[in-house]
Amino acid sequence: VQLVESGGGLVQAGGSLRLSCEVSIRIFNIYNMGWYRRAPGKQRELVAAITSGGNTNYADSAKGRFTISRDNFKNTVYLQMNSLKPEDTAVYYCKARLDAANWDYWGQGTQVTVSS
């Protein structure tokens, strides 16, 4: 199983980025997917999640600015990030979870840096 994130980079405050996570996994559409981030000196935290059925939830810090979506035909989950702030600077990780088997798979992370 491989999860490959892309789309990170350096952006000015107020800008936008779109992260992608392509998943090499069988029956992608049964997995719940999430985006997490780890800022320097902080613990990893959930940013946004989307269930196999398409239900979403967001951290308070992401509500109104970030949108998670998935394309089951492309085995890909996205995180559209708008109105970025310096405090969004972190390494962003993608996770695939199969609740029935308690399986978690993680990507290698992609760096997002927001300059003020």
Phi, psi and omega in degrees: 000130178230137172239123184238111178273152175206167175104354177289172179163195180256131181216151177281156176305138183092348181277185184227152171218152174237116177269145176235149176223109178265132188243123175265091186208145178283143177053057182306324190289354177266356182268139167278140185239149179213155171248131178236165175215154175229114176273157180305127178078006182237165177280157177293140182225153177286134176258310182201153179218153177220131182279173177299333180271358177096003176286143185238154168213155188225149168294152180304324182292341184258342184300133179084348181241326184249149176225125176261142178209167180218150175237103185290341177283332180259002183053045186225141173241145184238156170225107176272122183242118179245164178049049184294147182238157177305327180288355173277354179299125184182171166270128183256131183241145175257141178228138173248134182227134172248103186301320185299330182251359184055041178260133174235135175231138184239149171274180184274346178097153175224136185277132172240125179234124180247119181267149181270000000 
